[in-house]
Amino acid sequence: MTELKALGGRWARREVLPPVFAGVALGMAAFTADLVPEAVGRFLVPAFSSGFAWGVVALAVSYYAPTLRSAFVAGVGTLALATLTYYGLVASLSRQWLSDSGPALPPDGLYSVTRASVFWLAGALFGGLILGCLAHVVRVGAVRDASIALGVAFGLLAGEAAYAIFYVVIIWVGPVDSFVWARLGAAAVQLLLAAVVACFALRLRRLPLSLWLFLMTATVSTAASAASWHLVESVRMTL
């Protein structure tokens, strides 16, 4: 019995606690980035409340999971708890949704928060499974599989930034003001950080990877991820 309790305790520490701590901290950081003045938020949002930020945290937690199953748990758990934490704070603390007549959350605001949280929870489930699998394959997979997995992971991390650049360069018809330049700057920083993460993963993994296969997969994955973000943004605007 004592041995079973010890095994259960080790399982909780290795599989449950990391995504719990990471998810709650990530959700709180994203909410804090929304509260600061816009001049500061331009720097904090890419670091704490972007597709890159959430993706890299889920990848990092999943990478150190001991098994594929625990990597799935880590990826989904991290993103789901971050989503619940973020929207829980929005619903309970943010003055943005409060009516002028009192402290109660107005129905329209509550419905909007609920729809957004359900939408991003679905994304957390789908994205967490993919990121968990990719992290595990990068860590233990053969050269070919790990190279492809790292390329796909890079594309997922860089997809939102690539879409932002594409949107400004191809779709945007308004003036190129400070807001546009700030968006381009944030996107450039995210692309650079995604490259840094990929280089770090290349050094962290003990076995070699195919650089050519990684670059080819990363290019295709980034384009596909950017297209997916276009769809995500289209749906998000209706919530």
Backbone bond lengths (Angstrom), bond angles and torsions (degrees), N, CA, C in turn:
res aa  C-N    CA-C-N  psi(-1)  N-CA   C-N-CA  omega(-1)  CA-C   N-CA-C  phi
1 M - - - 1.459 - - 1.522 111.11 -
2 T 1.304 115.81 -43.24 1.469 120.10 177.98 1.517 111.48 -61.78
3 E 1.361 114.72 -39.99 1.460 119.10 179.49 1.524 110.91 -65.84
4 L 1.341 117.72 -38.40 1.462 121.00 178.32 1.524 110.94 -64.89
5 K 1.334 116.29 -39.84 1.458 119.41 178.09 1.520 111.02 -64.39
6 A 1.324 115.12 -39.54 1.469 118.87 178.70 1.524 111.08 -64.69
7 L 1.347 116.02 -41.76 1.453 119.80 177.72 1.529 111.20 -63.30
8 G 1.346 115.13 -41.57 1.461 118.87 177.94 1.515 111.98 -63.96
9 G 1.325 116.69 -38.13 1.460 119.96 178.41 1.512 111.88 -66.33
10 R 1.338 116.79 -40.95 1.464 119.34 177.79 1.517 110.98 -66.21
11 W 1.326 117.36 -38.77 1.459 120.86 177.88 1.519 110.88 -61.03
12 A 1.356 116.63 -43.35 1.459 119.95 179.96 1.520 111.00 -64.03
13 R 1.311 116.27 -41.88 1.462 119.20 -178.44 1.523 111.30 -66.97
14 R 1.309 118.03 -38.55 1.461 121.20 -174.05 1.524 113.08 -84.43
15 E 1.330 118.63 -30.22 1.454 120.91 -172.72 1.523 114.57 -112.79
16 V 1.320 118.06 -28.89 1.464 120.58 -173.91 1.522 111.97 -101.08
17 L 1.308 117.25 -47.23 1.453 119.61 -172.84 1.530 114.53 -64.66
18 P 1.348 120.17 -43.23 1.474 118.10 -179.44 1.527 114.29 -58.21
19 P 1.353 120.15 -49.48 1.473 117.75 178.49 1.519 113.25 -66.93
20 V 1.328 117.69 -30.30 1.465 119.70 177.99 1.521 110.33 -64.41
21 F 1.321 116.87 -52.84 1.458 120.43 -179.58 1.531 111.21 -63.01
22 A 1.334 116.26 -45.26 1.462 119.82 -178.05 1.526 111.25 -65.23
23 G 1.337 117.42 -42.72 1.455 120.50 -178.65 1.514 112.91 -65.31
24 V 1.320 116.91 -46.21 1.465 120.33 179.58 1.525 110.71 -64.22
25 A 1.325 116.88 -44.02 1.466 120.14 179.62 1.527 111.05 -63.65
26 L 1.322 117.44 -39.94 1.462 121.43 -179.57 1.522 110.90 -66.26
27 G 1.320 117.20 -43.36 1.462 120.25 177.70 1.513 112.49 -62.93
28 M 1.332 117.13 -40.85 1.464 120.62 178.17 1.523 111.43 -66.92
29 A 1.337 116.64 -38.84 1.462 120.07 179.33 1.529 110.79 -66.29
30 A 1.330 117.00 -40.71 1.465 120.24 178.99 1.524 110.98 -64.69
31 F 1.324 116.88 -39.81 1.468 120.07 178.18 1.526 110.83 -66.50
32 T 1.318 117.21 -40.07 1.460 120.79 178.64 1.521 111.04 -63.22
33 A 1.336 116.82 -37.13 1.466 120.38 179.10 1.520 111.72 -63.22
34 D 1.337 117.21 -26.79 1.460 120.53 178.69 1.526 112.33 -78.11
35 L 1.324 117.17 -20.54 1.458 120.63 -174.35 1.522 113.42 -87.37
36 V 1.307 117.38 -26.13 1.457 120.83 -174.85 1.520 110.03 -72.35
37 P 1.343 118.26 161.63 1.468 120.39 176.40 1.523 111.81 -57.23
38 E 1.335 115.46 154.90 1.460 120.37 -174.68 1.519 112.67 -58.85
39 A 1.332 116.41 -36.49 1.467 119.47 -178.71 1.521 111.48 -61.89
40 V 1.337 116.46 -34.86 1.463 121.12 178.03 1.519 110.68 -84.45
41 G 1.332 116.30 -36.70 1.457 120.60 -178.16 1.504 113.75 -62.02
42 R 1.344 117.22 -27.59 1.462 120.13 177.70 1.523 111.96 -59.68
43 F 1.325 115.62 -28.49 1.461 119.81 179.26 1.525 111.92 -92.02
44 L 1.329 117.17 -31.63 1.460 120.24 -175.98 1.524 112.59 -81.81
45 V 1.338 117.39 -34.88 1.473 119.78 -177.29 1.527 111.74 -60.37
46 P 1.343 119.82 -47.78 1.474 117.76 177.68 1.518 113.50 -60.76
47 A 1.332 117.04 -28.81 1.459 120.46 -176.66 1.519 113.03 -85.21
48 F 1.341 117.60 -27.98 1.460 119.83 -173.17 1.526 114.62 -127.37
49 S 1.312 118.92 -14.90 1.462 119.77 -174.44 1.522 111.10 -138.51
50 S 1.322 116.02 51.75 1.460 121.81 179.94 1.519 109.30 -136.41
51 G 1.327 115.13 168.02 1.457 118.74 176.62 1.512 112.02 -60.80
52 F 1.331 116.30 -37.12 1.463 119.54 177.18 1.520 111.24 -63.38
53 A 1.324 117.08 -49.60 1.466 120.98 -175.86 1.524 111.49 -59.84
54 W 1.322 116.51 -48.26 1.462 119.51 -178.18 1.527 110.82 -69.15
55 G 1.334 115.80 -38.35 1.458 118.90 -179.99 1.510 112.96 -65.46
56 V 1.332 117.48 -41.85 1.463 119.49 -176.62 1.528 110.88 -70.07
57 V 1.327 118.06 -33.04 1.461 119.93 176.46 1.528 110.43 -67.14
58 A 1.331 116.85 -44.65 1.466 119.93 178.50 1.528 110.89 -62.96
59 L 1.325 117.22 -39.15 1.458 120.59 177.13 1.522 111.54 -63.54
60 A 1.332 116.30 -44.68 1.462 120.34 -177.44 1.527 111.40 -64.17
61 V 1.330 116.79 -44.20 1.464 119.49 179.13 1.518 110.75 -65.38
62 S 1.332 116.87 -41.33 1.463 120.87 -179.10 1.520 111.84 -69.55
63 Y 1.321 116.93 -32.40 1.464 120.57 -177.25 1.530 111.26 -60.27
64 Y 1.295 116.55 -36.94 1.462 120.01 -176.96 1.528 112.95 -91.87
65 A 1.337 117.35 4.65 1.462 120.22 174.44 1.524 109.24 -70.63
66 P 1.319 118.37 138.77 1.467 120.15 -173.06 1.524 115.29 -72.54
67 T 1.321 118.43 -27.34 1.467 121.18 -177.15 1.523 109.73 -130.84
68 L 1.340 114.89 168.97 1.457 119.38 178.10 1.521 110.38 -63.97
69 R 1.317 116.38 -41.26 1.470 119.39 179.71 1.521 111.10 -61.79
70 S 1.320 116.73 -43.92 1.456 119.31 179.62 1.530 111.15 -69.51
71 A 1.337 117.63 -27.17 1.460 120.34 174.94 1.526 110.50 -67.60
72 F 1.341 116.60 -39.88 1.458 119.96 174.00 1.526 110.82 -60.04
73 V 1.327 115.67 -46.80 1.472 120.85 179.54 1.522 110.53 -59.70
74 A 1.322 115.97 -42.93 1.460 120.11 -178.11 1.525 111.49 -65.61
75 G 1.336 117.13 -45.52 1.455 119.95 -178.93 1.519 112.62 -64.10
76 V 1.329 116.24 -50.95 1.466 120.39 -179.05 1.522 110.70 -67.38
77 G 1.323 117.05 -44.11 1.454 120.44 -178.06 1.512 112.55 -62.00
78 T 1.324 116.56 -43.51 1.465 119.75 -179.64 1.516 111.46 -61.33
79 L 1.327 117.38 -50.10 1.462 120.47 -176.73 1.525 112.06 -70.78
80 A 1.338 117.44 -38.18 1.459 119.86 -179.90 1.525 111.28 -66.90
81 L 1.323 117.07 -44.12 1.458 119.70 179.33 1.525 111.42 -68.18
82 A 1.319 117.40 -35.07 1.462 119.90 175.56 1.528 110.54 -62.90
83 T 1.329 116.39 -42.48 1.463 120.49 179.05 1.516 111.55 -64.30
84 L 1.333 116.67 -46.71 1.470 120.64 179.93 1.521 111.23 -63.86
85 T 1.319 116.76 -40.31 1.462 120.18 178.94 1.520 110.98 -64.62
86 Y 1.325 115.59 -46.90 1.467 119.74 -177.77 1.527 111.37 -60.97
87 Y 1.333 116.97 -52.41 1.459 119.18 -176.53 1.524 111.94 -74.68
88 G 1.324 117.62 -24.89 1.457 119.45 172.10 1.517 111.15 -64.65
89 L 1.331 116.88 -41.12 1.461 120.54 176.67 1.527 111.54 -68.29
90 V 1.321 116.24 -38.84 1.470 119.60 177.60 1.523 110.37 -60.13
91 A 1.339 115.97 -46.24 1.462 120.27 -176.70 1.522 112.43 -69.43
92 S 1.322 117.87 -33.87 1.465 120.25 -172.84 1.521 114.32 -97.25
93 L 1.330 118.35 -27.59 1.465 120.15 -171.96 1.524 114.63 -121.13
94 S 1.314 117.67 -29.71 1.451 118.85 -172.99 1.523 111.61 -69.12
95 R 1.320 116.99 130.11 1.458 121.60 178.25 1.531 111.78 -74.73
96 Q 1.316 116.29 -9.45 1.450 119.68 -177.28 1.522 112.12 -61.29
97 W 1.335 115.29 -32.92 1.456 119.16 -173.90 1.528 112.58 -99.18
98 L 1.323 118.03 0.83 1.449 120.22 -175.72 1.528 110.72 -82.78
99 S 1.310 116.25 141.80 1.454 120.44 178.94 1.523 109.92 -82.03
100 D 1.333 116.81 162.54 1.455 121.02 179.55 1.524 111.66 -73.57
101 S 1.308 117.06 -19.07 1.461 119.98 -175.24 1.513 113.67 -84.67
102 G 1.324 118.02 -13.48 1.452 118.05 -178.17 1.497 111.75 173.21
103 P 1.356 116.06 -177.93 1.460 120.17 -175.09 1.518 114.68 -80.97
104 A 1.337 117.40 -2.42 1.457 118.65 -176.59 1.524 110.29 -76.00
105 L 1.317 115.55 146.27 1.463 120.92 178.25 1.524 108.80 -73.65
106 P 1.336 119.24 122.15 1.464 120.61 -179.71 1.516 110.86 -64.14
107 P 1.343 117.52 149.88 1.473 120.25 -176.85 1.510 113.64 -56.14
108 D 1.342 117.53 -44.15 1.455 119.26 -178.57 1.521 111.22 -61.30
109 G 1.330 115.83 -41.82 1.455 119.22 178.58 1.511 112.17 -65.94
110 L 1.323 117.32 -39.99 1.449 121.37 179.30 1.520 111.05 -64.73
111 Y 1.329 116.82 -43.79 1.460 120.05 178.46 1.520 110.43 -62.97
112 S 1.322 116.99 -39.56 1.462 120.28 179.78 1.519 110.96 -63.95
113 V 1.328 116.92 -43.95 1.463 120.77 178.45 1.522 110.56 -63.62
114 T 1.343 116.54 -41.06 1.457 120.52 -179.28 1.523 111.33 -64.97
115 R 1.328 116.66 -45.33 1.472 119.99 179.51 1.527 110.76 -62.86
116 A 1.328 115.52 -43.69 1.465 118.70 -179.33 1.528 111.16 -64.79
117 S 1.329 117.29 -41.15 1.462 119.95 -178.93 1.524 111.60 -66.86
118 V 1.334 117.05 -39.10 1.468 120.18 177.50 1.520 110.19 -65.02
119 F 1.321 116.63 -42.76 1.462 121.17 179.53 1.526 111.09 -60.45
120 W 1.332 116.96 -48.55 1.458 119.92 -177.60 1.524 112.43 -75.35
121 L 1.332 117.78 -24.56 1.466 119.40 172.91 1.527 110.62 -66.48
122 A 1.330 116.04 -39.51 1.469 119.20 175.11 1.524 109.89 -62.88
123 G 1.327 115.95 -41.25 1.455 119.10 175.93 1.514 112.57 -64.15
124 A 1.342 116.87 -36.01 1.466 121.04 178.31 1.525 111.02 -64.94
125 L 1.317 116.91 -39.35 1.462 120.46 178.47 1.524 110.47 -64.91
126 F 1.322 116.50 -49.64 1.461 120.95 -178.26 1.528 111.18 -67.28
127 G 1.326 116.09 -49.70 1.456 119.72 -178.82 1.510 113.01 -67.36
128 G 1.340 116.90 -37.15 1.459 120.00 179.92 1.521 112.54 -64.33
129 L 1.312 116.48 -39.77 1.467 119.78 177.33 1.531 111.07 -63.39
130 I 1.339 115.86 -44.25 1.460 119.21 -179.48 1.523 111.29 -66.05
131 L 1.332 116.93 -48.20 1.462 120.33 -178.34 1.525 111.60 -64.87
132 G 1.328 116.90 -37.81 1.462 119.62 177.43 1.513 111.73 -63.03
133 C 1.318 116.20 -43.61 1.463 120.44 178.30 1.522 111.15 -64.38
134 L 1.325 117.34 -44.50 1.463 121.05 -179.37 1.529 111.37 -62.00
135 A 1.329 116.00 -43.87 1.462 119.30 -179.46 1.521 111.31 -61.70
136 H 1.324 115.95 -41.67 1.464 119.72 -179.67 1.529 111.11 -66.03
137 V 1.332 116.92 -42.00 1.466 120.18 -179.69 1.521 110.72 -66.88
138 V 1.319 117.81 -39.61 1.460 120.40 177.54 1.522 110.66 -60.39
139 R 1.310 116.92 -37.07 1.471 120.60 -176.33 1.517 112.86 -76.48
140 V 1.330 117.87 -40.85 1.467 119.26 -171.17 1.520 113.61 -121.63
141 G 1.326 118.70 -5.38 1.454 120.69 -173.58 1.511 113.25 -75.58
142 A 1.335 115.77 166.15 1.457 122.02 174.82 1.521 109.66 -67.31
143 V 1.328 116.29 170.49 1.464 121.31 -174.19 1.525 111.22 -55.77
144 R 1.311 117.12 -50.30 1.464 120.84 -177.39 1.516 111.16 -63.24
145 D 1.328 116.95 -49.87 1.462 120.78 -177.51 1.527 111.50 -63.68
146 A 1.317 116.87 -43.90 1.459 120.55 -178.82 1.520 111.34 -66.52
147 S 1.327 117.73 -36.73 1.463 121.10 178.85 1.527 110.68 -64.48
148 I 1.321 115.95 -44.23 1.469 120.21 178.23 1.525 110.40 -65.27
149 A 1.328 117.15 -43.64 1.462 120.98 -179.16 1.519 111.64 -61.38
150 L 1.325 117.02 -41.70 1.459 119.90 179.36 1.528 110.91 -68.00
151 G 1.325 117.41 -36.00 1.455 120.18 176.16 1.520 112.45 -64.74
152 V 1.328 115.90 -42.24 1.473 119.54 176.77 1.518 110.34 -64.64
153 A 1.327 117.34 -41.52 1.461 121.11 179.04 1.524 111.00 -61.24
154 F 1.327 116.47 -42.65 1.462 119.60 177.35 1.523 110.79 -59.48
155 G 1.324 116.78 -44.23 1.454 120.00 179.46 1.513 112.39 -61.29
156 L 1.328 117.66 -39.21 1.457 120.83 178.06 1.523 111.55 -66.16
157 L 1.328 116.42 -39.42 1.461 119.88 179.13 1.527 111.74 -69.76
158 A 1.318 117.00 -34.77 1.469 121.10 -175.54 1.519 113.15 -93.81
159 G 1.329 118.37 -5.83 1.462 120.96 -172.37 1.511 114.28 -61.71
160 E 1.334 118.11 -45.16 1.461 120.50 -178.89 1.521 110.84 -63.65
161 A 1.333 116.55 -42.39 1.464 120.36 178.87 1.523 111.13 -64.93
162 A 1.336 117.08 -42.21 1.463 120.48 178.36 1.531 110.84 -62.83
163 Y 1.327 116.54 -38.93 1.466 119.40 177.67 1.523 110.89 -65.96
164 A 1.334 117.49 -39.97 1.465 120.79 179.43 1.526 110.88 -60.85
165 I 1.321 116.77 -43.53 1.467 120.33 178.40 1.528 110.66 -65.46
166 F 1.331 116.54 -44.36 1.465 120.50 177.97 1.527 110.81 -60.18
167 Y 1.329 116.81 -41.84 1.470 120.63 -178.19 1.526 111.09 -63.40
168 V 1.326 116.45 -45.02 1.464 119.82 -178.45 1.522 111.23 -68.05
169 V 1.321 116.65 -41.36 1.470 120.35 -175.00 1.526 112.25 -77.04
170 I 1.332 117.92 -38.04 1.464 121.35 -171.85 1.530 112.82 -103.04
171 I 1.328 117.76 -43.37 1.464 121.08 -169.86 1.527 112.43 -96.64
172 W 1.322 116.92 -40.22 1.462 121.03 -173.21 1.528 111.08 -60.97
173 V 1.363 116.06 130.61 1.467 121.26 -179.07 1.520 111.76 -118.80
174 G 1.318 117.75 -0.69 1.453 121.09 -179.48 1.516 111.62 -83.67
175 P 1.325 116.11 -174.57 1.468 120.31 179.30 1.523 111.14 -69.73
176 V 1.309 115.49 148.26 1.463 120.67 176.88 1.533 107.02 -87.18
177 D 1.325 115.33 84.37 1.456 120.75 -176.15 1.520 110.17 -99.05
178 S 1.331 115.39 -168.07 1.467 120.48 -178.05 1.523 112.12 -64.29
179 F 1.337 117.00 -32.44 1.466 119.99 178.59 1.519 110.78 -64.55
180 V 1.324 116.76 -43.21 1.464 120.98 179.87 1.522 110.49 -65.10
181 W 1.338 116.01 -44.36 1.466 118.85 178.85 1.524 111.41 -63.67
182 A 1.332 116.67 -36.22 1.463 119.61 177.81 1.526 110.77 -65.76
183 R 1.336 116.39 -38.24 1.468 119.82 178.39 1.517 111.03 -66.60
184 L 1.335 116.12 -40.93 1.460 119.44 177.31 1.524 111.25 -65.89
185 G 1.312 116.58 -39.42 1.460 119.86 178.13 1.515 112.17 -63.99
186 A 1.342 116.05 -43.51 1.462 119.57 178.14 1.526 111.05 -62.97
187 A 1.332 116.63 -40.13 1.468 120.56 178.67 1.523 110.84 -64.23
188 A 1.320 116.73 -41.67 1.469 119.95 179.02 1.523 111.07 -63.40
189 V 1.328 116.33 -39.93 1.466 120.02 178.40 1.518 110.66 -64.09
190 Q 1.333 117.37 -41.52 1.462 120.65 179.63 1.522 111.59 -64.73
191 L 1.339 116.97 -39.55 1.461 119.51 176.96 1.526 110.85 -63.57
192 L 1.319 115.98 -41.50 1.465 119.82 178.42 1.524 110.79 -64.08
193 L 1.328 116.66 -43.11 1.464 119.74 179.93 1.525 111.29 -66.54
194 A 1.332 117.44 -36.22 1.467 119.86 176.50 1.519 110.42 -62.08
195 A 1.331 116.85 -39.94 1.466 120.29 177.18 1.519 111.02 -65.76
196 V 1.334 117.02 -38.67 1.470 120.67 177.62 1.525 110.45 -63.27
197 V 1.332 116.86 -43.26 1.465 120.57 178.57 1.524 110.61 -61.45
198 A 1.338 117.32 -42.26 1.465 120.52 179.31 1.526 110.63 -63.35
199 C 1.326 116.79 -43.07 1.477 119.94 178.07 1.517 111.04 -63.42
200 F 1.329 116.86 -39.31 1.455 120.48 178.62 1.526 110.48 -64.71
201 A 1.342 116.48 -40.45 1.464 120.01 178.56 1.521 111.15 -65.17
202 L 1.337 115.56 -36.64 1.468 118.82 177.76 1.532 111.55 -62.75
203 R 1.314 116.27 -36.97 1.459 120.17 179.75 1.532 111.43 -80.39
204 L 1.336 115.92 -31.05 1.460 119.48 -177.49 1.520 111.93 -70.77
205 R 1.317 116.19 -36.51 1.456 120.19 179.53 1.529 109.77 -74.01
206 R 1.317 116.59 130.11 1.459 120.95 -176.12 1.527 112.26 -72.25
207 L 1.333 116.79 -36.48 1.457 120.49 -179.35 1.527 110.07 -82.92
208 P 1.322 118.64 150.60 1.471 121.17 -178.06 1.519 111.84 -71.76
209 L 1.342 115.17 160.80 1.455 122.31 176.57 1.529 108.87 -124.95
210 S 1.322 115.22 159.94 1.459 120.94 175.92 1.518 108.80 -86.70
211 L 1.334 117.48 109.57 1.455 121.51 -178.32 1.527 110.97 -64.59
212 W 1.334 117.35 -40.84 1.459 120.25 179.62 1.524 111.10 -61.65
213 L 1.324 117.47 -45.01 1.459 121.44 -179.54 1.525 110.56 -66.51
214 F 1.332 116.63 -37.96 1.464 120.37 177.02 1.522 111.11 -62.46
215 L 1.329 117.78 -47.47 1.462 121.21 -177.54 1.525 111.49 -64.34
216 M 1.319 117.24 -41.17 1.459 120.36 179.45 1.533 110.75 -64.73
217 T 1.328 115.81 -45.19 1.461 119.38 179.92 1.524 111.19 -66.91
218 A 1.331 117.27 -39.51 1.459 121.24 179.98 1.520 111.47 -62.03
219 T 1.326 117.18 -39.05 1.462 120.84 179.61 1.527 111.37 -63.91
220 V 1.322 115.79 -48.71 1.461 120.11 179.84 1.524 110.69 -65.61
221 S 1.323 116.61 -42.27 1.460 120.98 -178.40 1.520 111.69 -65.01
222 T 1.323 117.51 -39.23 1.462 120.52 179.14 1.516 111.19 -63.77
223 A 1.325 116.97 -43.01 1.463 120.77 178.55 1.533 110.83 -63.37
224 A 1.330 116.74 -44.34 1.466 120.28 179.41 1.519 111.29 -66.26
225 S 1.316 116.59 -39.23 1.459 120.54 179.40 1.521 111.34 -66.55
226 A 1.336 117.25 -39.98 1.465 120.66 177.20 1.526 110.76 -61.80
227 A 1.331 117.10 -41.32 1.459 120.55 177.04 1.524 110.91 -63.43
228 S 1.325 116.50 -38.05 1.461 120.30 177.74 1.520 111.35 -65.11
229 W 1.331 117.23 -37.87 1.461 120.51 178.39 1.529 111.19 -66.28
230 H 1.313 117.48 -30.92 1.462 119.60 174.38 1.526 110.38 -61.54
231 L 1.319 116.67 -42.55 1.461 121.18 177.09 1.519 110.92 -66.56
232 V 1.341 116.42 -42.92 1.461 120.71 179.49 1.531 110.94 -59.95
233 E 1.323 116.85 -45.79 1.456 120.86 -179.32 1.518 110.82 -65.29
234 S 1.318 118.00 -36.45 1.462 121.10 178.43 1.518 110.69 -63.37
235 V 1.326 116.94 -42.85 1.465 120.65 178.45 1.512 110.53 -70.16
236 R 1.330 117.24 -41.40 1.459 121.28 -177.39 1.527 111.74 -60.72
237 M 1.313 117.33 -35.59 1.450 120.42 -178.55 1.526 112.74 -66.56
238 T 1.335 117.27 -18.15 1.463 121.15 179.88 1.520 112.06 -90.79
239 L 1.338 117.78 -9.25 1.458 120.19 -176.35 1.532 111.58 -78.53
